């Protein structure tokens, strides 16, 4: 989990919009404070660009304090922000605030005459609507597209293809909306424009090439208008537009250096050893290869696990499930529900999905004895991880304890005679339905 997060943070550090240290003229009538407060974040965090831009526009001096919780935070920071989330804001007056959305709105509201929050209450509500859309829907799908493509987290073609489709659906929605509008809310630029532009910037940088932009003229016109505003450029610098679509390139395997062949030495004469007496025993310890604990079970008397995996892969899920129930034998196998213990710590859906991928990678030694599907249910900052497994044998532990992080999950048996538990398993394996009121968002299959 930690490794994945570190890779993701490095992505943000290296590939997002460059910082620019240009002078910015503060609008007349806005006082310049010595220090309005501190923004705890990491360099290049695209999600704080709008906050920093409106701070400059309002003449607020904002100190950005480099902070990466994954690398550890001080006890002082933890005492101020118990959740240790970034970005976090601490005002010079002691006021503390977390969440990008709230911080950006708070900084914008410091100028009572600002037009960035709209002119009317309905304008203000519309601004919040677009900011919410950018933070959740758009950012989630776009991040799941570009981060794996660049190779900073494991690449899963299906997940990336789904994210690409979802992002393009959102782009089509924006294109249609902006055909008759210059800005998202009203006739002037608002915080909605700045905030959404920050979140869609990676798309224009890596994927939205000239052909794509030609098919989305309204969205492209809006984006280039916003990112060329002085308040935006003062923080983000010049925007980069993709010349071609960035494609995934598998990492090259390093070739092993071939050692020079040694000249063959003349064959040695074998020394005849005296035969051991029959009563003598060879006490030399022999190296025994460790066996998987489930190997002792031998072959199942009912269906081989590989046959079920073929049925699942080659048929529609309802057809495969019907075959499964007709052939499932509880004498050979058991069914288990798996629940992540620390759902309150989950943030981005794609990061939660990568957490599942990490577990699956560490279960490789048990692949012959396991089949299952684990999913993320909910949305960013409000999700849970759960799933269902078919396990060789009566106990889950021998199959799962090969993974160092298996104790981060709770396991409970699934009784197929219980209609509710059976439905849960079927929906988990079909990537459908909801759990605890949260809709299925993403997931992976272990087979």
Phi, psi and omega in degrees: 000313181298317181299319180296316180296319180298316179300320181294319179294324177295325176303309182299320183294322189263334191246350180280182186303138180290153177277150177228138181248071180256152177290149180224126183280120180285131179304146181299143176093353181256120182291146177261119182268151177298312177205114180278329179167185181244139175247114180271116182200191177241154183303134176083009180292108184298335184282356176253359182301315181297320179297315180292325180295314181288332175297315177296318181298329181264008177070030181259123178280118185242120178270120179269116182260111181304121183216128176230098181306329182294338178266001179102145178233160182286161177297328179295315179297317181296327179290331179277322183230086186304331180279350179054042180262151173233149358287153172231150183237136175232113182285159177299336179272005178094355181291135182239144184208143174236174182080123181307314182306305184293320181297316182296316179296319181298316180294322179294325185284355181292338174260108185295341181261008183298145174260359183293337180260012179090167182265335184234171178296325179290324174300315181300317179297322179293322177300314180296324179299313182291325178294320177296317178301318181293318185289328186254285187300301186295311183297320182298311183290319182293318179296322179291344178272305191276329183295313177293325180302322182278357173082018182271344172223163183305138182271127176233111189303316182298315180297319180292317179298319178296319180294321178298314179298316182295319179297317179292330174295318178294322179295320178296321177297316179293320179301313180295321181292322186272359179301327183245015183224144175277319180233171184290323183228119178072199185257001180232161180295140178230179178298332178301318180293313181299316185292315180292322180299319178301318187281336180265353183306317179301330178296314179291332182282325189246334190233325188277081183282186185301318180295318178296317181294328178293329179278348180231061185296322182292315179294319179295316178300317179297314184298311182295329176295314184290313185288348176262006171292141184302320183295330178282312183295331180297335181256316189265343184079192181289133179287146179252129178252133183297134174271334176209160181288129178287125181252156178284131177241113179301142179297141180285140177278133180289133179277134179285137178290130180279126179281139179300138181288137178276149177293137182296130179276151179299142183299137180275149176283133180287131176274127180283122179267144179295138181296141179286146176290148184303327185279348180282145178245146177274109182269006181293123181293133178258139180286123180253125180290130182295136179256153175292138183301335181275353180296333181294342180290336182074190181287142178293148179282339179261226185287140171291145181298325180298327180294318177297320180297324177293318179299318181294321183284328189259356182232160172299148186304316179301321179293316180296319180295321177299316178299319182299310183293332179286338186243353182294134180232114183290350175285332181260330188228165172222158183245137185223140173266138181237131182229130177290136186280340190240050182299332181294343180268353182287143179238263182290139181300318183293330177288324176295321178297322178292331175298318177297316179301324178295318177299314182299321180298324182277353176267006187307322183295342181253014185302327181291346187240007186223149166214140177185172177222132179235135185231162172257126180244130179119212183220179180305134178065013177203072185215166176224157176244126178206164180184186184224140182232145167259124186238136175290126180097183186267344186238143181279332193300313182302329181280327188265337186288358173288340179267125183301332184261018183296334181285357174279001183235148172263144180238137177218141184291146176255125179260108183295344176282347175271116187302319183292319180290323178295319179297319178302312180299314183297319179290324178297317181284341179264357182059047182226177171077199182218168180215126183053038178079005182249131183284151177299131183244318183195166179178181182216154178249135175255112181213000000 
